[in-house]
Amino acid sequence: MASIFTKIVNGEIPSYKIAEDEHYYAFLDINPNAIGHTLCIPKQEVDKIFDLSEEAYIGLMRFSRKIAIAIEKAIPCKRVGLTVIGLEVPHAHVHLIPLNEMDNMNFKNKQQLSSEEFQEIVKKIQAEL
């Protein structure tokens, strides 16, 4: 059965898409730790990040770097943190989280945003790509 992320890539589930290319897709986390929290995924469904081929892994990191630079320009923050946990969805993914304090990396602290706020964040980040 396809993961929720594969369904997002295939357009079966809506997302707040930041960017995509032939192999990777970036979208806002709908339960963000901080405003601008973005997920970067390979379009190829692979459960664990280290099960990606070396080429796909390096490609995902290159794609994530591009998105992180845009986030840092668009969202006021001290830096953009990167984490890979991979327990909640069986599809390799990178979390890019704007950081102003260490608690922004705590997955127990979630932001509540409206659809309009998500759409505005997308526009800000896309403008920096």
C-alpha positions as CSV (number, residue, x, y, z in Angstrom):
1,M,0.0,0.0,0.0
2,A,1.3,3.5,-0.9
3,S,2.5,5.7,1.9
4,I,0.7,9.0,2.6
5,F,3.7,10.7,1.1
6,T,3.4,8.7,-2.1
7,K,-0.2,9.7,-2.2
8,I,0.8,13.4,-1.8
9,V,3.3,13.1,-4.7
10,N,0.6,11.4,-6.9
11,G,-1.9,14.2,-6.1
12,E,-4.3,11.9,-4.3
13,I,-3.9,13.9,-1.1
14,P,-3.4,17.7,-1.2
15,S,-0.3,19.4,0.2
16,Y,1.3,22.8,0.5
17,K,3.9,22.2,-2.1
18,I,7.1,24.2,-1.9
19,A,9.0,22.7,-4.8
20,E,9.5,19.5,-6.8
21,D,11.7,18.1,-9.5
22,E,11.9,14.8,-11.3
23,H,13.0,12.9,-8.2
24,Y,12.1,15.0,-5.1
25,Y,9.2,16.8,-3.5
26,A,9.1,19.4,-0.7
27,F,6.0,20.5,1.1
28,L,5.0,22.1,4.4
29,D,4.4,19.8,7.4
30,I,0.7,20.1,8.3
31,N,1.7,19.7,12.0
32,P,4.7,22.0,12.1
33,N,7.1,22.4,15.0
34,A,7.7,25.9,13.7
35,I,6.4,28.2,11.0
36,G,8.0,27.0,7.7
37,H,8.6,23.4,8.9
38,T,9.1,21.6,5.6
39,L,9.4,18.0,4.6
40,C,11.6,16.9,1.7
41,I,11.1,13.4,0.2
42,P,12.2,11.3,-2.6
43,K,9.4,10.5,-5.0
44,Q,10.6,6.9,-5.0
45,E,9.0,5.3,-2.0
46,V,11.7,3.9,0.2
47,D,11.1,3.3,3.9
48,K,14.5,4.1,5.4
49,I,16.7,6.9,4.3
50,F,19.8,4.8,4.4
51,D,18.1,2.3,2.1
52,L,18.2,4.9,-0.7
53,S,20.9,4.4,-3.3
54,E,23.9,6.6,-2.7
55,E,22.9,8.7,-5.7
56,A,19.3,9.2,-4.4
57,Y,20.5,10.0,-0.9
58,I,23.0,12.6,-2.1
59,G,20.2,14.0,-4.4
60,L,17.8,14.3,-1.5
61,M,20.4,16.1,0.6
62,R,21.2,18.5,-2.4
63,F,17.5,19.2,-2.9
64,S,17.0,19.7,0.9
65,R,19.9,22.1,1.0
66,K,18.3,24.3,-1.7
67,I,15.0,24.3,0.2
68,A,16.6,25.1,3.5
69,I,18.4,28.1,2.0
70,A,15.1,29.4,0.7
71,I,13.4,28.8,4.1
72,E,16.2,30.7,5.9
73,K,15.7,33.7,3.6
74,A,11.9,33.6,3.8
75,I,11.2,32.8,7.5
76,P,12.8,34.8,10.3
77,C,15.0,32.3,12.2
78,K,18.5,31.9,13.6
79,R,19.0,28.8,11.4
80,V,17.3,25.9,9.7
81,G,17.7,22.6,11.5
82,L,17.6,19.3,9.7
83,T,16.5,16.0,11.2
84,V,15.7,12.5,9.9
85,I,13.7,10.4,12.2
86,G,11.5,8.3,10.0
87,L,9.3,6.4,12.4
88,E,6.0,8.1,11.8
89,V,5.7,7.5,8.0
90,P,7.4,4.6,6.2
91,H,8.8,6.8,3.5
92,A,12.2,8.4,3.7
93,H,12.0,12.1,4.6
94,V,14.0,15.1,5.9
95,H,12.5,17.6,8.3
96,L,13.7,21.2,7.7
97,I,12.7,23.3,10.7
98,P,13.3,27.0,11.2
99,L,15.0,27.4,14.6
100,N,15.0,30.2,17.1
101,E,15.4,27.9,20.1
102,M,16.1,24.3,20.8
103,D,12.5,23.6,21.6
104,N,11.7,24.2,17.9
105,M,13.1,20.7,17.4
106,N,10.8,19.2,20.0
107,F,8.1,17.2,18.1
108,K,5.7,17.7,21.0
109,N,5.4,21.5,20.4
110,K,3.2,22.0,17.4
111,Q,2.0,25.2,15.7
112,Q,-1.7,25.6,14.6
113,L,-2.0,27.4,11.3
114,S,-4.9,28.2,9.0
115,S,-4.9,27.3,5.3
116,E,-4.3,30.9,4.5
117,E,-1.3,31.0,6.7
118,F,0.1,27.9,5.1
119,Q,-0.4,29.3,1.6
120,E,1.3,32.6,2.6
121,I,4.3,30.6,3.9
122,V,4.5,28.6,0.6
123,K,4.6,31.9,-1.3
124,K,7.4,33.3,0.8
125,I,9.6,30.3,0.5
126,Q,8.9,29.8,-3.2
127,A,9.9,33.5,-3.8
128,E,13.3,32.6,-2.5
129,L,13.9,29.6,-4.7
